[in-house]
Amino acid sequence: MDAGTVRCAANHAPLTPISFIQRAAAVYGDRAAVVCGERRYTWREARGRCVRLAAALAARFGVARGDVAQAYDPHCRVSHVQVAVLSPNVPAMYELHFAVPMAGAVLCTFNTRHDAAMISTLLSHSGAKVFFVESHLLDVGRAALRRLAGSTSAASLPVLLTISDDGAGARDSGCVDYEDLVRDAPSEFDIRWPVDEMDPITLNYTSGTTSRPKGVVYNHRGAYLNTIATVLAYDITAMPTYLWTVPMFHCNGWNLPWGVAMQGGTNICLRHFTAKVIFDSIARHGVTHMGGAPTVLNMIANAPATDRRALPGPVRVMTGGAAPPPRVLLAVEELGFVLYHIYGLTETYGPATVCTWMPEWDALPAEERARLKARQGFHHIAVQDVAVKNSATMENVPYDGQTVGEVMFRGNTVMSGYYKDIGATKESMAGGWLHSGDLAVRHPDGYIQLKDRAKDIIISGGENISSIEVESVIFSHPAVLEAAVVARPDDYWGETPCAFVKLKDGANATEGEIISFCRERLPHYMAPKTVVFDDLPKTSTGKTQKFVLREKARAMGSLTKSANIEKADINCDKSIPIAGTRAAMEGCMPSDANYAPLTPVSFLERAAVVYGDRTAVVSGGREYSWRETRERCLAGASALARLGVGRRDVVAVIAANIPAMYELHFSVPMAAGVLCTLNTRHDAAMVSVLLRHSEAKVFLVESQFLAVAHDALRLLADAKAKFPLVIAISDTGDSSSSDGGGLEYEALLRDAPRGFEIRWPADERDPISLNYTSGTTSRPKGVIYSHRGAYLNSLAALLCNDMTSMPVYLWTVPMFHCNGWCMAWATAAQGGTNICVRNVVPKVIFEQIVRHGVTNMGGAPTVLNMIVNAPASERRPLPRRVLISTGGAPPPPQVLAKMEELGFNVQHGYGLTETYGPATRCVWRPEWDALPLAERARIKALQGVQHQMLQDVDIKDPVTMASVPSDGRAVGEVMLRGNTVMSGYYKDAAATEEAMRGGWLRTGDLGVRHPDGYIQLKDRAKDIIISGGENISSIEVESVLFGHHAVLDAAVVARPDDHWGETACAFVTLKDGASATAHEIIAFCRARLPRYMAPRTVVFGDLPKTSTGKTQKFLLREKARAMGSLPMQSKSKWKIGRWEVHSYFRMYQQGTHLSSAEYHGIEELALLACTVDRNSVVSTAS
């Protein structure tokens, strides 16, 4: 399948979250990006500031690829690989997450609670060249540098830069200030994109809950993927407002500095916060999302009534760290917060699992809901797998909710390694899994629940005591604010629980009361024997530093035998061993634990685990759960392998939107084959051509297409071509209903050998599907999709369509078209329900929406046309707004307006078979809601901007490759580039090279770019009509035709004309029962268009369509050419010829009276020559 494929700038770009701010500046340029007090920056301004800072780092400080930038600012801090920062959540801290990697450097953010000794150690270990320190932390930063100076040469010390709100910090400190850097730097800088997506982007030091911090290296690929996963897990749709209560220095703010940019949101930065600040900020800014450790939830739940304010809407809160106590969860939800419980490590870029909430749990009692939500759940979409294993045997523990094992991860969002500590890296990834050190059980429903950290299990008299269970009981005491339990030595029992407790303000409790409270609710051996009242030592992210408490407990000695108590050594001034050089981020290594090829097959694997019992596929009376669907796909892969399908073998299928068609999108790549879905409207001749070209090894045929398939196979036999193995698919899913004699799909699934091992792609650029173009402008070409591109475009489909967890998708888009615009894979990624329909008619559409609660669907403009023209008897009121994604030809404004009236939210996109389907989206802006309906429809008909996974879209002069002005007038060719551009045309290297010439995919579509950056198609290059030297956009003429009350469908192409060269020829389909003449249609257009643009010919009848509803204009062009030239207007009719117009026009200018015929002759030529303004001619003549 490599024949015709290429890897080039047009179809490959390293994955990096830098791309998110590039797109945000283009798509959301004027929207607020960062707000901090009275300061406010738009996305265009924020991106400009980041670029200038990157330029300054490169020019003034020599920051180069791989250098660490450390920031130490209570809100922003960069550590040296090679830019370090110590700072709180201020705008500079946010901007450094983009500026440092833009300069090719590595960002290192320091914990603002570290003391000078620890900061000095981390500066030394990271090797930072530049050290940003927020002004309030300047004393700590300088003290750290003084300590560092004692052990290193002055030349190797990092440059100290200050961060202050107004730049005044520089004057006070004598240092260069951040704002001065940004102000004085050049505005133009060539961003240093990563050469390899595995290049490091940040260095994060662990928070030290169980040991001294280690340097965890994140790469661009992992940061990019974990950002997307977090956004999807957290239901962050377009343009959120995010309140920064999570420190950005902790796992890069759980990746949300990049995530908010990806979705064009607004960052509300807080230097410090209290419950009152949180409630005030939510009310003032309309916050939609925030995050925080359980201590933040505790703060909210225990806020006095005077500090609380009513929430303007639901606020989604992602919380992690220790499991939130049930009473805290309940209290916060009662206030209007929606909690998402996540779990992860610094080593997993932050969030790695999420406690996926099932809708049926809403009806459970409050205590039961809280118990379920406190679990850690399942791995998110970018983690390949999470398991609870016996760490000695590496076997999975039973799903019984009792057997304890170690939580282990693997996938692309596992760290590259521990910086300068290859030994620790290898140990943590032993056996191809990241060993978390956390102990957990797995419940029968698959959900993980932490029981403890391996170091936190208390073994008393041979019995394991979970410190988490004891803490949960202590938290339920009315006087307790916080609690942590560790082991205390005991000469008799070995260890006993020791509780460290912080009481609520004004509350009282004694040690005896706490112990008695626990004994009433726990087995006596689990109750604490010691209670210490005090503040708990915390990391900056709110995690309790249990290693400090363990040291204190050990220092107490045995409870049952007196002993001298020695002070524990908890001094942070211990140097971290530095071995080797730092040139290549030493300590990192590729492993099965931290790399897996991207493939949408992983979506089904996860869906079967996370959404196993939920409905995956519905077709008539048949329903399959996700677990059943996965088993059927696995059986299908096993059957195909048994039939000889191997790596890169093509498996063709011709079928409607039925369960088998859906399943083949997974079973074929599971067998390492390449899926080739054929258009159900093709005739036998075309099917035989495509089977021959694709060299399909197996051909699956739904029963209603068997006659076409048999005819196609006879043509193959006549040509002595390679003959595929044929498998019949029955209409009902019942193997007995096959027409007999051959192989049948359901029988193959039933008889397939069990225990098949999925053949994962060896390389993510391996082909996954072969799609033939729909033939709107030429004969179909074979477009190759890769696993990588299909994975990424599926994620883009979810983001563009606001498809949060468990959507219901109505299949009105044929699955054979661009693999259903990649929705076949995308619905699995979110555990949705696929409603398969064979016949797409209005009555069925409305019935399915009402019956199944459809949330999303798609369709070409013909589907929209069908819906708006449905008789009232077939319509049903929608139970909710249905988001419908449309593409192909631009939907006429009249159709868009009517769809909106019916309760559909139309999202307009644009794409090609060569871009895995949708490539752009007309991103809707809230302020447009107030516009008149007609204006909203006009805007919604634009093609918009590139989606999140596409690197760029541009309108270029195809000769010079210069971008056209963004003025809405200059026409150029639409060009695209990025990871969701095809691998190439199968067996056609020349066509591939031509399509991607210059490092861009040339679409053949002509468009303009408006001042706001939105693109608008004007025509296909082959569809432009050139009449008398003037370009006529067929799209504009069609839009007017659609406004005629009798017109159902229309397409305009060029007809030859001996005089004008070409004129517009309209092919029109009228609505049922409607009537109109050619003269009426022409007059209607002339009243609304310049006369030269109005069609001269109108042909009534059905339009030829591709299976996706696109009009096959190449057929209409052939018909128009066959008509020949439109007869010239005779001189006797107009009484003038071309040479006479000039003299008549001079007469007209001089005020001489002209006859009507003479005037119209002047108008005709003047318009075509653009000599005069039509309106002025009309007004003067009248």
C-alpha positions, 0 to 999 in steps of 0.5 A: 500500500506504499505505492503513491504515498509520501510523507511531506510537509503537506501531510505530516507535522510533529504534534505539539501544543504550540499549534493550539495558540497559533489556531486560537489567534487565528480563530478567536483573535479578538476574544479574551484569552487571559484575564488577571485583575484589570489586565486583559489580553486577547488571543491575538495579543497573547500569541503576539506576546509569546512570540516576542518573548520567544524572540527575546529568549533566543536573541538576548539569552542564547536559549536554544533547542533543549535548553531549560527555562525555569520560572519561579513566580508565585504564578509562573516558574521556569526550571532549567532545561533550559528556562525555569520559572518560579511564579504563581498563576499570573499571565506571564506563567501562562505565556511561558508555556508557549513562549519557551517551546516556541524558542525551542527550549524546555520549560521547568516550572518550580513549586512556589512552596519550595524553599531556597535550598530545594530551588537551588538543588533543582536549578543545579539539576535542571541546568537552567540558563534563564530563571524567571522569578515573580517579584513576590518570590524574589527573596527565595529566588535570590537565596537559591542563586546564592546557594547555587553560586557556592557550588558552581562557577558564576558563568554557569549561573542562570540569568535572573529575570523578574516577573511583576504586574507592571514592570516595577519589579525590575526597577526595585530589583535591578534585574531585567523584567519580563514586561520589558523583554516582551515590549522590546523584542521584535514582533516577528520570529520564526517559531522553532517547531519541534524537529521530532514530536518526541522532543522534550517540552517541559521538565516537571519535578514530582511533588514529593508526597513519598520521596524527594522530587525527581525530574519528569520529562514531558515531550511535545507528543505526550503534551499534545495528546494529554491536552486533548484527552483532558479536554474531552474527559472534562467536557470542555467545549468551545470557548470555556471560561477557566478559573485557575485554582490549579497551580500551573507549575503542577503538571503544567496545570494538568495540561490546561494552559494548552487545553484552554488555548485549543478551545479558545477559552478565557483564562481567569488567573488568580495569584492567590485565592480563598473561597470568597475569591472563588465565588466572586470570580465565578460570578463576575466572569461566568466561569464554566470550569475550574480544578483543584485538589480536595483541599480546594473542595474542602475550602468551598464546602466549608465556606461561610455563607457570607463568602458564597454567591449563587452560581450563574450556571453549572461549574465543572470541577476536575479534582484529583490527588487523594480521593475526595471524602464523600461528605465533601463531594456531596456538599460541593455538588449541593452548591451547584458544582459538577465534579469530575474525579480524576487520578494521575501522576506527574509521570502521566502528565497529570490526569490519566483516569477519570471516574466516568459518570453513568446517567443511571446513577443520578437516581441513586441516594446521595451517599451512594452517588458520592461513594461511586464518584470517589473511585478513580475509574478508567483510563482516558482516551490517550492512555493505551491501558491501565491495569491493576497488577500483581507487581511480582507476577505482572498478572492482572488482579481479579475484578472483585473489588477486594484483591489489591494490586499495583496500578500500572499505566502504558501509553503515549501520555507516560513520561519520557523518563526521569531526567539524569536518572536512567536507573529510576526510569528503567525501574519505573517502566519495568515490564513495559508498564509504568509502575505507579506505586499506588495500590488499588482494587478493580471492581466488577464493573471495571472501575479502579479504586485506590486503597493506598500508596504502596508506602502507605499501607499499614501492616498491623499484626499481619493485617493490611490496613488501608490508610485511605479507609481510616482517613475517610472515617475520620473525615466524617467526624463533624470537627475534622477539617483534614486528616492523614494516616500513616504507620507508627512503629509498634514493637508488638503489632509491627505497625499501628495507624497514627492519625494527623488531624486538623480541626475546623476553626472553632471546633474541638475534639480530643484524641480519645474522642477521635479514636472512639469515633473510629472504633465505632465505625471500623474493626478495632485493629484499623482504628488509629492508636495515636492522634496528633492535632496540627496543620498537615504539611502540603505540597503546593498542589494540596497533596499531603506530604506523607513522607514528612508525616511518616518521618514524624511517626517514626520519630515517635518510636514504638507505641507499646515500648518507650524509646528515645525519640530522635528528630527526623532529618527532613532537611531539603538540602540534599543534593540530587546526584548528577550523572553524565551530560544533559545534552540529550535529556539523559534519563529518557528512553523509549518503551512500551510503557510510554509509546504506542502507535496512534490508531482508532482501534484503541477507541473500541478497546477502551469503549468495551471496558468503560462503556461495556454494557451501554448500547453501541449499535442500534439497527431496527430491532437489533442492539449490541452493547459495546462489549458485544460490539468489541467481541463481534469485531474481534471475531470478524478479525479472527475470521478474516485472518483465517481467510488469509487476510494479512498486513496491508491486504485490502478488504472491500465492502459494499453495504448500507449503514448497517451494523456489519458496515460499522463493525468492519471499521474495526475488525479489518484493521484489527486483522491488519487489513485495509478497509475499502468502502465502496459507494453503494450507488456505483454500477457494476462497471465501476465496482469492478474497476475499483476492485481491480485497482484496489486488489481487494483480497476479500469482498463483503457484499450486503444482500441487496447489492449482490446482483451488482457485485455478481455483475462486477465479478463477471467483468473481472473474470472476463478481464482475467483479473484477480478475483476476491473472496466474496462474503455475503452480509444478510439484511437482518443479521441472520446467517440463515437469510443469506441467499446460500451457497457461499460464505456469510458474515454472521456465520463467519463471526459465529465460527471464528476461532476465539482468543484472536490477538489484535494485530496492532499497527507496526507504525502509526502511518500504516494504512487503515483505509482506502477511500475512493473520491466521489467523482464530482469533478473526475473519475474516482482516485484511491485515497489512502488514510493512515492510522495516525490520521484517522485517530487525529481526525476522529478526535477533531470530529468530537471537538468540532461537534461538541460530542461529550461523553455518551452521545447518540449519533444518527447515521444519515452520512454514508459510512462509505464516505470518508469512513463516515467522516471518521464518525465510525471511530469517533463515536466509539471514542466517546462511548456513544450510541450509533443509530443505523438507518438504511433509508434516509428520509424525513419521516425516519429522521424525525422518528429516530431523533424522538425515539432515541434522543439523538444528539448529533447527526450529519449530512450533505445539503441535500439531507438538510433540503429534505428535512426543511421540505418535509411535509408537516405530517412527517415532522415531529417536535424535537426533544432537544436541539440536534447538532447536525454537521454538514459539508459538501456544497455550501448550504443555501442561507434559506435552508440554514434559516429553516433548519434553525427554526425546526430546532437543528443547530447546523454546523457547517464544515468543509473538507475533501476525501483527501482530508479524511472528510471535514477539515474546516469548521465555521466556528460560531461566536456567541455574539452572532446569536443576536444578529437577524436570522438572515445574517446568521444564515449568511455567516453560517454558510461560510467554510470557516477555519481549520479544525484543531488537528489540522496545521493550517488552511490558506487561500493562495495564488497557485502559481506564486504560492503567496497568500491572497489578502484577507479582504473577502474579494481576492480569489485564490486556491484553498490549500491545506496541510497537516496530519489529517491530509491523506498519505497519497493516491494509491498507485498514482505517485504522479497525482500525489506529487502534483496534489502536494506540490509546494508542501500544501494539499491543493484542493482545486477549490477557489475561495476568499478569506474575509478580514476575520480569517474565515474562508468562503468558497467561491467555486471549484476551479473547474466550476468557474464560468468565464463569460466575456472575460468575467468570472461567474461563481456558480455557487453565487448563482445557485444560492439565488436559485435556492431562494426561488419558492419552487426550487428544491435543488439546483446546480449551475455549470458553464455552457459553450457560447460562441459570443461570450465564451461561456454562459451560465446553465442551470439544472433545476429540480422543482419541489413536489407539486411546484411549477416554474418556467425557464423564463420565470427562473431567469427573470428571478435571477436577473432581478437579483444578480448582475445580468451577465451572471444570470443563467441563459439556459434552464434545464429541469430534472433530477440532478445526478448525485454521488452517494453522499449527496454531492452533485456530480457536476462533471456529468452536468458539464458534459450535458451542457457541452453536448448542447453546444453554443447558445444561439447568438442574439441576432442584430435584428433583435438587438439592432446593434452589434459589438462595434455599434455599442461603443458609439451608442455608449458615447451617445448615451454619455452625451445625453442622446435618447436611446431606444430600449433595445439600444440601452439593453445592448449597452448594458449587456456589454458594459456589464460584461466588460465591467465598464460601467456600474449597472445601477447607475445605468439603470437609474440614468436610463429611467 
